[in-house]
Amino acid sequence: MTLTTQRMTLAEFLDYDDGSEATYELENGELIAMPAESEINRRIAMFLLIHLSQSGIAPERLTLKTEIVVTGSRASVRIPDLMFLSEEGAAALEGAKRSTILPEMPPPLLAVEVVSPGQEKRDYRYKRSEYAARGIAEYWIVDPVVERVTVLTWEEGLYEEQVYGRGELIQSSVIEGDSLSVNRLLSGK
């Protein structure tokens, strides 16, 4: 839901505080209230965080609900469900007053979005182009409704797409040596 009729700049968004606990994204200068997460979406994101941590990824390189400034026709800030940062990216966030990956910071190695009903176009279309423009090496779209995981891998200036369904193992170019089944990920257990 768009909250303002007047477009905001990135600086205005980063200074914005309405005194509530609400979460917002900035989409082409428009302040968008984010709906509460469903239990399955929350569970999938937490499961993946724990799985990646147990796979040997340092906790400081994994982050939930960190903002990332992306390109758009106007200022845009997204909040992926989970990100895997490079060592340089984690170092750039260390000590930050606000958990926001700014344009001058290294992009994450991986951004994960768990699709919420009614948000399909944002996750499959808009965020795909924004994350590509930001240079994110890999983007996962985890869709519990259609029971698939789309892995977009950055190759020669474009995302190459691989779709995994139930019974398949997800292949990642940034998480080496890991094997995670779509079934496990979608169950969040």
HELIX and SHEET records of a PDB file:
HELIX    1   1 LEU A   10  ASP A   15  1                                   6    
HELIX    2   2 GLU A   39  GLN A   54  1                                  16    
HELIX    3   3 PRO A   59  ARG A   61  5                                   3    
HELIX    4   4 GLU A   87  LEU A   93  1                                   7    
HELIX    5   5 GLU A  120  LYS A  121  1                                   2    
HELIX    6   6 ARG A  122  TYR A  126  3                                   5    
HELIX    7   7 LYS A  127  ARG A  134  1                                   8    
HELIX    8   8 VAL A  182  SER A  187  1                                   6    
SHEET    1   A 2 TYR A  24  GLU A  27  0                                        
SHEET    2   A 2 GLU A  30  ALA A  33 -1                                        
SHEET    1   B 6 LEU A  62  LEU A  64  0                                        
SHEET    2   B 6 LEU A  82  PHE A  84 -1                                        
SHEET    3   B 6 LEU A 110  VAL A 114 -1                                        
SHEET    4   B 6 GLU A 138  ASP A 143  1                                        
SHEET    5   B 6 ARG A 148  GLU A 155 -1                                        
SHEET    6   B 6 LEU A 158  GLY A 165 -1                                        
SHEET    1   C 3 SER A  76  ARG A  78  0                                        
SHEET    2   C 3 GLU A  67  VAL A  70 -1                                        
SHEET    3   C 3 THR A 100  ILE A 101  1                                        
SHEET    1   D 2 LEU A 169  ILE A 170  0                                        
SHEET    2   D 2 LEU A 180  SER A 181 -1                                        
END                                                                             
